[in-house]
């Protein structure tokens, strides 16, 4: 199965805790930009839009979330 590419502004969720940054599995963030192959800057914000964490995460630490129906090939 081909891994889905992650684009800027994609909504993602953590697949693992990042305790040193106070983040837990399932927290939702937004990809800001790719930093290197398979590494992305992700911003985490509260419901008022205030950023509480921005960090580099590997593709394996993330799952892309979808708001619309996704067609399966």
C-alpha positions as CSV (number, residue, x, y, z in Angstrom):
1,X,0.0,0.0,0.0
2,X,1.4,3.4,-1.0
3,X,1.7,5.9,1.8
4,X,-0.4,9.0,1.4
5,X,1.6,12.2,0.8
6,X,1.2,14.9,3.3
7,X,0.7,18.4,2.0
8,X,0.9,21.8,3.7
9,X,-2.3,22.7,5.6
10,X,-3.3,19.0,6.0
11,X,-5.0,18.3,9.3
12,X,-3.2,15.5,11.1
13,X,-3.4,13.6,14.4
14,X,-0.5,12.3,16.5
15,X,-0.1,8.5,16.5
16,X,2.1,8.6,19.6
17,X,2.6,10.7,22.7
18,X,5.3,13.4,22.7
19,X,5.6,13.9,26.4
20,X,8.5,16.4,26.3
21,X,6.2,18.8,24.4
22,X,3.1,18.0,26.5
23,X,1.3,16.3,23.5
24,X,-0.7,13.1,23.6
25,X,-1.7,10.5,21.0
26,X,-4.8,11.8,19.1
27,X,-4.1,15.5,19.4
28,X,-4.9,17.3,16.2
29,X,-2.5,19.7,14.4
30,X,-2.0,21.3,11.0
31,X,1.0,20.8,8.7
32,X,2.8,24.1,8.2
33,X,5.5,22.9,5.7
34,X,7.7,19.9,4.8
35,X,11.1,20.2,6.3
36,X,12.8,17.2,4.8
37,X,11.8,14.0,3.2
38,X,9.2,12.5,5.5
39,X,9.5,15.3,8.1
40,X,7.0,18.0,8.6
41,X,6.5,21.1,10.8
42,X,3.2,20.7,12.6
43,X,1.4,23.4,14.5
44,X,-1.0,22.5,17.4
45,X,-3.6,25.2,18.4
46,X,-6.4,25.5,20.9
47,X,-10.0,26.2,20.0
48,X,-9.3,29.9,20.0
49,X,-6.6,29.5,17.4
50,X,-3.7,30.1,19.9
51,X,-0.7,28.0,19.0
52,X,0.6,25.9,22.0
53,X,3.2,23.8,20.2
54,X,5.0,23.7,16.9
55,X,7.5,20.9,16.2
56,X,9.0,18.7,13.5
57,X,7.4,15.3,13.3
58,X,8.1,12.2,11.1
59,X,5.5,10.8,8.7
60,X,5.3,7.7,10.9
61,X,4.1,9.8,13.9
62,X,1.1,11.2,12.0
63,X,-2.2,10.2,10.4
64,X,-3.9,12.5,7.9
65,X,-7.5,13.3,8.8
66,X,-10.3,13.8,6.2
67,X,-13.4,15.9,6.4
68,X,-14.8,14.8,3.1
69,X,-15.5,11.4,1.7
70,X,-12.4,9.7,0.3
71,X,-12.6,7.4,-2.7
72,X,-10.8,4.1,-2.2
73,X,-9.1,2.7,-5.3
